[in-house]
Amino acid sequence: MTIPMRQANSEDAEALTALVQAAYEPWIKVIGQKPGPMLADYAQLIADHWVGIRSDAAGLIEAMVLIEQADAMLLDNIAVRPDMQGQGRGKALVAWAEIIAKDAGFSCLRLYAHEKMAANVALYERLGFTITKRVTEKGLNRIYMEKWLGRRDL
């Protein structure tokens, strides 16, 4: 039985912050600093954007943050509880983000990852994303990637 995803509300901000902290904590050692998602204000993201969460009796299982941009839907963050990682949940969240982006009228899904998160970048490439640029933002070296979801209007 699949647990449904629901849109987060202000009461979920604390649990969402804890989920993201737990999910991204191992990356601190890899990149030498906290990844961007660990620095985000989840109460503000919930207020301003679409934040989906899924939970079970133990708490939040996974979450994703989607931000509408002028030319694409930005998959700003996905997080999976550590005990649930390695089960294909990240891949499923990306697929769900593609559906939401298409339903919202976007033909492009954009995301980014820290350049040292090679496993994540490789996963996104396997899922059909291509690297579009490398930038330093907020003190983080990021790789931006895009996936076209349908016809490209020229």
C-alpha positions as CSV (number, residue, x, y, z in Angstrom):
1,M,0.0,0.0,0.0
2,T,1.4,3.4,-1.0
3,I,1.2,6.1,1.5
4,P,-0.2,9.2,-0.1
5,M,1.8,12.4,-0.4
6,R,0.2,15.6,0.9
7,Q,1.0,19.2,0.8
8,A,2.8,20.3,4.0
9,N,1.4,23.0,6.2
10,S,2.9,25.3,8.8
11,E,2.5,22.6,11.5
12,D,4.9,20.4,9.5
13,A,7.8,22.8,9.4
14,E,9.6,21.5,12.5
15,A,9.4,17.8,11.4
16,L,10.4,18.7,7.9
17,T,13.4,20.6,9.1
18,A,14.4,17.5,11.2
19,L,13.9,15.2,8.3
20,V,16.1,17.3,6.0
21,Q,18.8,17.6,8.7
22,A,18.9,13.8,9.1
23,A,18.8,13.1,5.4
24,Y,21.6,15.5,4.5
25,E,23.9,15.1,7.6
26,P,26.2,12.5,5.9
27,W,26.9,15.0,3.1
28,I,28.6,17.5,5.5
29,K,31.7,15.3,5.6
30,V,31.8,14.9,1.8
31,I,31.4,18.6,0.9
32,G,33.0,20.1,4.0
33,Q,30.0,22.2,5.0
34,K,26.2,21.9,5.4
35,P,24.4,21.4,2.1
36,G,22.0,24.1,1.1
37,P,18.8,22.2,2.1
38,M,20.1,22.1,5.7
39,L,20.1,25.9,5.7
40,A,16.7,26.5,4.3
41,D,13.7,28.0,6.2
42,Y,11.1,25.3,5.8
43,A,8.3,27.4,7.4
44,Q,8.9,30.0,4.7
45,L,9.2,27.4,1.9
46,I,5.9,25.8,3.0
47,A,4.2,29.3,3.0
48,D,5.6,30.3,-0.4
49,H,5.9,27.1,-2.5
50,W,4.6,23.5,-3.0
51,V,6.1,21.2,-0.4
52,G,5.0,17.6,-0.4
53,I,5.5,15.2,2.4
54,R,4.8,11.5,3.1
55,S,4.8,10.1,6.6
56,D,4.2,6.9,8.6
57,A,3.8,6.0,12.3
58,A,7.5,6.9,12.9
59,G,7.2,10.4,11.3
60,L,8.1,11.9,8.0
61,I,9.4,9.5,5.4
62,E,10.2,11.9,2.6
63,A,9.6,15.3,1.3
64,M,10.1,17.5,-1.8
65,V,10.1,21.2,-2.5
66,L,8.9,22.5,-5.8
67,I,9.3,26.1,-6.9
68,E,7.7,27.6,-10.0
69,Q,10.1,29.6,-12.1
70,A,9.3,31.6,-15.2
71,D,10.6,28.9,-17.6
72,A,10.7,25.7,-15.5
73,M,9.6,24.0,-12.3
74,L,12.6,23.8,-9.9
75,L,12.9,20.7,-7.9
76,D,14.6,22.5,-5.0
77,N,15.0,19.6,-2.7
78,I,14.1,16.0,-2.1
79,A,14.8,14.3,1.3
80,V,14.3,10.8,2.4
81,R,14.6,9.6,6.0
82,P,17.8,7.7,6.5
83,D,16.2,4.4,7.4
84,M,14.2,4.6,4.2
85,Q,17.0,5.5,1.8
86,G,18.2,3.0,-0.8
87,Q,14.7,1.9,-1.7
88,G,14.2,3.9,-4.9
89,R,12.3,6.7,-3.1
90,G,14.5,9.5,-4.5
91,K,13.9,8.2,-8.0
92,A,10.1,8.0,-7.3
93,L,10.1,11.6,-5.9
94,V,11.8,12.8,-9.1
95,A,9.2,11.0,-11.2
96,W,6.4,12.5,-9.1
97,A,8.0,16.0,-9.5
98,E,7.9,15.5,-13.3
99,I,4.2,14.7,-13.2
100,I,3.5,17.8,-11.0
101,A,5.6,20.0,-13.3
102,K,3.7,18.7,-16.4
103,D,0.3,19.2,-14.8
104,A,1.3,22.8,-13.9
105,G,2.1,23.4,-17.6
106,F,5.9,23.3,-17.5
107,S,7.9,21.5,-20.1
108,C,11.2,21.6,-18.1
109,L,12.1,20.3,-14.7
110,R,15.2,21.9,-13.2
111,L,17.3,20.9,-10.2
112,Y,20.7,21.4,-8.7
113,A,23.1,19.4,-6.6
114,H,26.4,20.2,-4.9
115,E,29.3,19.3,-7.2
116,K,30.7,16.9,-4.6
117,M,27.4,14.9,-4.5
118,A,28.5,12.8,-7.4
119,A,26.2,9.9,-6.6
120,N,23.2,12.3,-6.8
121,V,24.4,13.9,-10.1
122,A,24.9,10.4,-11.6
123,L,21.4,9.4,-10.5
124,Y,19.9,12.5,-12.1
125,E,21.8,11.8,-15.3
126,R,20.4,8.3,-15.4
127,L,17.0,9.8,-15.0
128,G,17.5,11.9,-18.1
129,F,18.7,15.2,-16.8
130,T,21.6,17.0,-18.5
131,I,24.0,19.4,-16.9
132,T,23.3,23.0,-18.0
133,K,25.7,25.1,-15.8
134,R,28.0,25.1,-12.8
135,V,27.7,28.1,-10.4
136,T,28.7,29.1,-6.9
137,E,25.7,30.3,-5.0
138,K,25.4,31.0,-1.3
139,G,29.0,29.7,-0.9
140,L,28.1,26.3,-2.5
141,N,29.4,24.9,-5.8
142,R,26.3,23.7,-7.6
143,I,25.6,21.8,-10.8
144,Y,22.3,22.8,-12.4
145,M,20.6,20.2,-14.5
146,E,17.4,20.1,-16.6
147,K,15.1,17.5,-18.1
148,W,12.7,18.4,-20.8
149,L,9.3,16.8,-20.2
150,G,7.8,17.2,-23.6
151,R,7.9,19.3,-26.7
152,R,10.4,22.2,-26.5
153,D,8.6,25.4,-27.6
154,L,11.1,27.5,-29.6
